[in-house]
Amino acid sequence: MHKSSFVNIIGNPNVGKSSLTNSLLGHKLSIITSKAQTTRHRILAILNEKNYQLVISDTPGVIKPAHKLHKSMMDFVSLTTEDADILLYVVEHKDHNLKDDKLFSKIQNINIPIILVINKIDLIDQKKLDDELEFWKSSLPNAEIWPISVKESFNIDKLLNRLVELSPESPPFFPKDQLTDKNERFFVNEIIREKILLNYKKEVPYSVEVVTEEFKEDESIIRMRSIIYVERSTQKGIIIGHKGSAIKNLGTASRIDLEKFFNKKVFLDLHVKVNKNWRSDEKKLKKFGYQNN
């Protein structure tokens, strides 16, 4: 008997959706930072074992859109309630309002198994946890409630076992050696963008898009050429830094993680270009892979 399911993860920004995805998968696939809106795309992480395949969908945190990029991100989220076999709704302490009332109402009335995951319980005491459990039992009575800590690996294995139990009998949806629906260039872009989120402040990381234009692999090395797009020339100067110091540090940090990810030596050639107001331009968003239609 073989089981397969689409396990779709939703929740507000910074509750640990990408961390949970990586933890269930057993290795890092989604980028993680402490900043909101780290995840921009819907990323499928495919967990393969002999008797099951879980297709885990990591999605952007739910936000109220401020521009067309945000709207495209929320379009990715809305799809997760339509094609899920199991819905994982991730929250943390006092995270009582999904930032989309219509979506929350949909979750309350959905006809598939829902697991409400309370993450980061290592940061709260038992009394507060009891209060959280009571709140969610009354607010989402159709959900199983699971307290977890991704950081401490608490209840992760049990949660994984439960996801397998809830999965229907089915052949695999993807080849059993496939780990994701994204290609190598996508993960190059994401790793570079993660380093930008970690090393630059204020608006700059949110105005950035990364596109890898060349990816050439031979036996000993992968050569990559990636473009960092920003919205204003001042942001370009910040990314490059004084005498190129900032982009040099960015390149080094990115290359180290890329070599770990691909398990091979990497040569990374970084460039910065201005692409004015790309976050509000439908044609540019489509070019960068954000439009669903």
C-alpha positions as CSV (number, residue, x, y, z in Angstrom):
1,M,0.0,0.0,0.0
2,H,1.3,3.4,-1.0
3,K,0.0,6.8,0.3
4,S,0.4,10.2,-1.3
5,S,-0.9,13.7,-0.4
6,F,-0.6,17.4,-0.9
7,V,0.2,18.9,2.5
8,N,-0.3,22.7,2.2
9,I,1.1,25.0,4.8
10,I,-0.4,28.5,5.5
11,G,0.0,31.1,8.2
12,N,1.0,34.7,9.0
13,P,4.6,35.8,8.3
14,N,7.3,34.7,10.7
15,V,5.5,31.8,12.4
16,G,7.9,29.2,11.1
17,K,6.3,27.8,8.0
18,S,9.5,27.5,6.0
19,S,11.4,26.1,9.1
20,L,8.7,23.5,9.5
21,T,8.9,22.5,5.8
22,N,12.6,22.1,6.1
23,S,12.3,20.1,9.3
24,L,9.7,17.7,7.9
25,L,11.8,17.3,4.7
26,G,15.0,16.7,6.7
27,H,17.1,19.3,4.9
28,K,17.0,22.9,3.9
29,L,15.0,23.8,0.9
30,S,13.1,27.0,1.8
31,I,15.1,30.1,2.8
32,I,14.6,31.3,6.4
33,T,15.2,34.7,8.0
34,S,13.6,36.6,10.9
35,K,12.2,39.1,8.5
36,A,8.7,39.1,7.2
37,Q,7.9,38.1,3.6
38,T,10.9,35.9,3.2
39,T,9.0,33.4,1.1
40,R,7.6,34.9,-2.1
41,H,6.7,31.9,-4.1
42,R,4.9,28.6,-3.5
43,I,7.6,26.0,-3.2
44,L,6.8,22.2,-3.3
45,A,9.0,20.1,-1.1
46,I,8.6,16.4,-2.0
47,L,9.3,13.9,0.8
48,N,9.7,10.4,-0.5
49,E,9.8,7.2,1.4
50,K,9.1,3.6,0.3
51,N,5.4,3.6,1.3
52,Y,4.5,7.3,0.9
53,Q,5.1,10.6,-0.8
54,L,4.2,13.9,0.9
55,V,4.1,17.0,-1.4
56,I,4.6,19.8,1.2
57,S,3.7,23.2,-0.1
58,D,5.4,26.1,1.6
59,T,3.7,29.5,0.9
60,P,4.2,33.2,1.5
61,G,3.0,34.5,4.9
62,V,-0.5,35.9,4.7
63,I,-0.5,39.7,4.4
64,K,-2.7,42.6,3.2
65,P,-1.3,43.4,-0.3
66,A,0.4,46.8,-0.6
67,H,1.3,46.3,-4.3
68,K,1.0,43.9,-7.2
69,L,3.9,41.7,-5.9
70,H,2.0,41.2,-2.7
71,K,-1.2,40.3,-4.6
72,S,0.6,37.7,-6.6
73,M,2.1,36.2,-3.4
74,M,-1.5,36.0,-1.9
75,D,-2.7,34.3,-5.1
76,F,-0.2,31.6,-4.4
77,V,-1.7,31.3,-0.9
78,S,-5.3,31.1,-2.1
79,L,-4.4,28.1,-4.3
80,T,-3.3,26.1,-1.2
81,T,-6.9,25.7,0.0
82,E,-8.1,24.5,-3.4
83,D,-5.7,21.6,-4.0
84,A,-4.8,20.4,-0.5
85,D,-5.4,16.9,0.9
86,I,-4.3,18.1,4.3
87,L,-4.0,21.7,5.5
88,L,-1.4,22.7,8.0
89,Y,-2.2,26.1,9.6
90,V,0.8,27.3,11.6
91,V,0.5,29.9,14.4
92,E,2.5,31.0,17.4
93,H,1.6,32.4,20.8
94,K,-1.1,35.1,20.6
95,D,-1.1,34.8,16.8
96,H,-5.0,34.8,16.8
97,N,-5.9,36.5,13.6
98,L,-5.0,35.3,10.1
99,K,-4.5,38.5,8.1
100,D,-7.3,37.6,5.7
101,D,-10.8,37.2,7.1
102,K,-12.2,35.6,4.0
103,L,-9.4,33.0,3.9
104,F,-9.9,32.2,7.6
105,S,-13.6,31.7,7.0
106,K,-12.8,29.3,4.2
107,I,-10.5,27.3,6.6
108,Q,-13.3,27.1,9.2
109,N,-15.6,25.5,6.6
110,I,-13.1,23.4,4.6
111,N,-13.8,19.7,4.0
112,I,-10.3,18.2,4.4
113,P,-8.2,17.4,7.5
114,I,-6.8,20.5,9.2
115,I,-3.9,20.4,11.6
116,L,-3.5,23.6,13.6
117,V,0.2,23.8,14.6
118,I,1.2,26.0,17.5
119,N,4.9,26.6,16.9
120,K,7.6,28.0,19.2
121,I,6.1,26.5,22.4
122,D,9.6,26.4,23.8
123,L,9.1,30.2,24.3
124,I,5.9,30.0,26.4
125,D,5.0,28.5,29.8
126,Q,2.3,25.8,30.3
127,K,-0.4,28.2,31.5
128,K,-0.1,30.3,28.3
129,L,0.0,27.1,26.2
130,D,-3.2,25.9,27.9
131,D,-4.8,29.2,27.0
132,E,-3.7,28.8,23.4
133,L,-5.2,25.3,23.2
134,E,-8.5,26.6,24.6
135,F,-8.7,29.5,22.2
136,W,-8.1,27.4,19.1
137,K,-10.4,24.6,20.2
138,S,-13.2,27.1,20.2
139,S,-12.1,29.1,17.1
140,L,-11.3,26.2,14.8
141,P,-13.2,23.2,16.2
142,N,-12.7,21.3,12.9
143,A,-8.9,21.2,13.4
144,E,-6.5,18.8,15.2
145,I,-4.3,21.0,17.5
146,W,-0.5,20.2,17.7
147,P,1.9,22.1,19.9
148,I,5.4,21.9,18.4
149,S,8.8,23.5,18.5
150,V,10.7,23.3,15.2
151,K,13.8,24.8,16.9
152,E,13.8,22.0,19.5
153,S,12.5,19.3,17.1
154,F,9.6,18.7,19.5
155,N,6.7,16.7,18.1
156,I,8.0,16.9,14.5
157,D,8.4,13.2,14.0
158,K,4.9,12.5,15.5
159,L,3.4,15.2,13.3
160,L,5.1,13.6,10.3
161,N,3.6,10.2,11.2
162,R,0.2,11.8,11.6
163,L,0.4,13.4,8.1
164,V,1.2,10.0,6.7
165,E,-1.8,8.5,8.6
166,L,-4.1,11.1,7.1
167,S,-2.8,10.7,3.6
168,P,-5.1,8.7,1.2
169,E,-4.0,5.6,-0.7
170,S,-2.5,6.8,-3.9
171,P,0.5,6.2,-6.2
172,P,3.1,9.0,-6.1
173,F,2.3,12.3,-7.8
174,F,6.0,12.9,-8.8
175,P,8.9,10.6,-9.6
176,K,10.3,9.2,-6.3
177,D,13.7,10.7,-6.8
178,Q,12.3,14.3,-7.3
179,L,12.7,16.7,-4.3
180,T,11.0,19.8,-5.6
181,D,9.1,21.4,-8.5
182,K,11.7,24.2,-8.8
183,N,14.9,24.1,-10.9
184,E,18.5,24.8,-9.8
185,R,18.4,28.5,-10.8
186,F,15.4,29.1,-8.6
187,F,17.4,28.0,-5.5
188,V,20.4,30.0,-6.6
189,N,18.2,33.1,-6.7
190,E,16.7,32.2,-3.3
191,I,20.0,31.7,-1.5
192,I,21.3,35.0,-2.8
193,R,18.1,36.7,-1.7
194,E,18.3,35.1,1.7
195,K,21.8,36.7,2.2
196,I,20.4,40.1,1.1
197,L,17.6,39.8,3.7
198,L,20.2,38.9,6.3
199,N,22.8,41.6,5.5
200,Y,20.9,44.6,4.3
201,K,18.5,46.8,6.2
202,K,15.2,48.7,5.8
203,E,13.4,48.6,2.5
204,V,16.4,47.3,0.4
205,P,15.8,43.6,0.8
206,Y,12.1,43.9,-0.2
207,S,12.9,45.9,-3.3
208,V,15.2,43.2,-4.6
209,E,14.7,40.4,-7.1
210,V,17.4,37.9,-8.2
211,V,17.6,36.3,-11.6
212,T,20.3,33.7,-12.5
213,E,21.0,34.2,-16.2
214,E,23.7,31.5,-16.5
215,F,24.1,28.2,-14.8
216,K,26.9,26.0,-16.3
217,E,27.9,22.8,-14.6
218,D,30.9,20.6,-15.3
219,E,32.5,17.8,-13.3
220,S,34.4,20.0,-10.8
221,I,32.6,23.4,-10.7
222,I,29.3,25.2,-11.3
223,R,29.6,28.7,-12.9
224,M,26.7,31.0,-12.2
225,R,25.9,34.6,-13.3
226,S,23.2,36.3,-11.3
227,I,21.6,39.7,-11.6
228,I,20.3,41.5,-8.5
229,Y,17.5,43.9,-9.6
230,V,16.6,46.9,-7.5
231,E,14.0,49.6,-7.9
232,R,16.2,52.7,-7.4
233,S,19.8,53.7,-8.2
234,T,20.3,54.5,-4.5
235,Q,19.5,50.9,-3.7
236,K,22.0,49.8,-6.2
237,G,24.7,51.8,-4.4
238,I,23.8,50.2,-1.1
239,I,23.9,46.7,-2.5
240,I,27.4,47.4,-4.0
241,G,28.7,49.3,-1.0
242,H,31.9,51.4,-0.7
243,K,34.4,50.3,-3.3
244,G,32.3,47.1,-3.9
245,S,32.8,45.8,-0.3
246,A,29.2,45.0,0.3
247,I,28.6,43.0,-2.9
248,K,31.9,41.2,-2.3
249,N,30.7,40.1,1.1
250,L,27.4,39.1,-0.3
251,G,29.0,37.0,-3.0
252,T,31.2,35.2,-0.5
253,A,28.3,34.4,1.9
254,S,26.1,33.2,-1.0
255,R,28.9,31.1,-2.6
256,I,29.5,29.3,0.7
257,D,25.8,28.3,1.0
258,L,25.6,27.4,-2.7
259,E,28.5,25.1,-2.4
260,K,26.8,23.4,0.6
261,F,23.5,23.2,-1.4
262,F,25.0,21.7,-4.6
263,N,27.9,19.9,-2.9
264,K,30.3,21.2,-5.5
265,K,32.6,24.2,-6.0
266,V,30.9,27.3,-7.2
267,F,32.0,30.4,-9.1
268,L,29.4,33.2,-8.6
269,D,29.4,36.3,-10.7
270,L,27.1,39.0,-9.3
271,H,25.8,42.1,-11.0
272,V,23.3,44.8,-9.9
273,K,20.8,46.5,-12.2
274,V,18.0,49.0,-11.7
275,N,14.5,47.9,-12.8
276,K,12.2,50.7,-11.7
277,N,9.0,49.9,-9.8
278,W,9.1,46.2,-10.8
279,R,7.0,45.2,-7.8
280,S,4.0,47.1,-9.3
281,D,4.5,46.2,-13.0
282,E,2.5,43.1,-14.1
283,K,4.8,42.4,-17.1
284,K,7.9,42.5,-14.9
285,L,6.2,40.3,-12.3
286,K,5.3,37.8,-14.9
287,K,8.9,37.8,-16.2
288,F,10.1,37.1,-12.6
289,G,7.6,34.2,-12.2
290,Y,5.0,35.7,-9.9
291,Q,1.9,35.7,-12.1
292,N,-0.2,32.5,-11.9
293,N,-2.2,33.2,-15.0
